[in-house]
Protein backbone atom coordinates (compact mmCIF):
# COMPACT_ATOMS: atom_id res chain seq x y z
CA UNK A 1 0.00 0.00 0.00
CA UNK A 2 1.34 3.41 -0.94
CA UNK A 3 0.44 6.29 1.34
CA UNK A 4 0.23 9.65 -0.40
CA UNK A 5 -1.40 11.66 2.38
CA UNK A 6 1.25 14.13 3.60
CA UNK A 7 -0.16 14.28 7.14
CA UNK A 8 0.02 10.49 7.47
CA UNK A 9 3.57 10.37 6.12
CA UNK A 10 4.67 13.17 8.46
CA UNK A 11 3.06 11.44 11.44
CA UNK A 12 4.78 8.15 10.57
CA UNK A 13 8.16 9.87 10.22
CA UNK A 14 7.68 11.61 13.58
CA UNK A 15 6.82 8.29 15.21
CA UNK A 16 9.96 6.66 13.80
CA UNK A 17 12.14 9.59 14.89
CA UNK A 18 10.67 9.50 18.41
CA UNK A 19 11.18 5.74 18.65
CA UNK A 20 14.82 6.00 17.55
CA UNK A 21 15.55 8.77 20.06
CA UNK A 22 14.02 6.86 22.97
CA UNK A 23 15.99 3.66 22.27
CA UNK A 24 19.69 4.47 22.25
CA UNK A 25 20.60 0.78 22.48
CA UNK A 26 23.84 -0.45 21.03
CA UNK A 27 24.05 -3.60 18.92
CA UNK A 28 24.94 -6.73 20.85
CA UNK A 29 28.52 -7.93 20.85
CA UNK A 30 29.29 -11.40 19.44
CA UNK A 31 29.94 -12.70 22.97
CA UNK A 32 26.50 -11.53 24.10
CA UNK A 33 24.88 -13.08 21.03
CA UNK A 34 26.64 -16.38 21.64
CA UNK A 35 25.71 -16.45 25.33
CA UNK A 36 22.05 -15.70 24.60
CA UNK A 37 22.08 -18.30 21.82
CA UNK A 38 23.30 -21.02 24.20
CA UNK A 39 20.89 -19.92 26.94
CA UNK A 40 17.93 -19.94 24.54
CA UNK A 41 18.80 -23.46 23.34
CA UNK A 42 18.87 -24.72 26.94
CA UNK A 43 15.53 -23.02 27.68
CA UNK A 44 14.01 -24.51 24.53
CA UNK A 45 15.15 -28.00 25.45
CA UNK A 46 13.71 -27.63 28.97
CA UNK A 47 10.38 -26.54 27.48
CA UNK A 48 10.39 -29.60 25.22
CA UNK A 49 10.64 -31.82 28.30
CA UNK A 50 7.81 -30.04 30.15
CA UNK A 51 4.43 -31.69 30.63
CA UNK A 52 2.40 -28.53 30.01
CA UNK A 53 1.43 -27.13 26.62
CA UNK A 54 3.86 -24.29 25.93
CA UNK A 55 3.74 -24.11 22.16
CA UNK A 56 3.83 -20.31 22.00
CA UNK A 57 6.93 -20.11 24.17
CA UNK A 58 8.65 -22.86 22.17
CA UNK A 59 7.87 -21.16 18.86
CA UNK A 60 9.15 -17.81 20.13
CA UNK A 61 12.36 -19.34 21.48
CA UNK A 62 12.90 -21.37 18.31
CA UNK A 63 12.56 -18.21 16.24
CA UNK A 64 14.93 -16.31 18.50
CA UNK A 65 17.49 -19.12 18.30
CA UNK A 66 17.35 -19.15 14.51
CA UNK A 67 17.76 -15.36 14.32
CA UNK A 68 20.67 -15.41 16.77
CA UNK A 69 22.27 -18.22 14.77
CA UNK A 70 21.84 -16.15 11.62
CA UNK A 71 23.44 -13.14 13.37
CA UNK A 72 26.37 -15.36 14.40
CA UNK A 73 26.78 -16.49 10.78
CA UNK A 74 25.80 -20.11 11.39
CA UNK A 75 24.26 -22.30 8.73
CA UNK A 76 20.54 -22.98 9.24
CA UNK A 77 21.06 -26.75 9.23
CA UNK A 78 23.72 -26.41 11.93
CA UNK A 79 21.39 -24.29 14.06
CA UNK A 80 18.62 -26.88 13.80
CA UNK A 81 21.11 -29.63 14.66
CA UNK A 82 22.28 -27.69 17.72
CA UNK A 83 18.70 -27.12 18.86
CA UNK A 84 18.02 -30.85 18.75
CA UNK A 85 21.31 -31.96 20.35
CA UNK A 86 20.88 -32.46 24.13
CA UNK A 87 22.87 -30.05 26.29
CA UNK A 88 23.97 -30.37 29.88
PyMOL commands that set and color helices and strands:
alter all, ss='L'
color gray80, all
select helices_A, chain A and resi 6-22+30-49+55-71+76-84
alter helices_A, ss='H'
color red, helices_A
deselect
rebuild
show_as cartoon
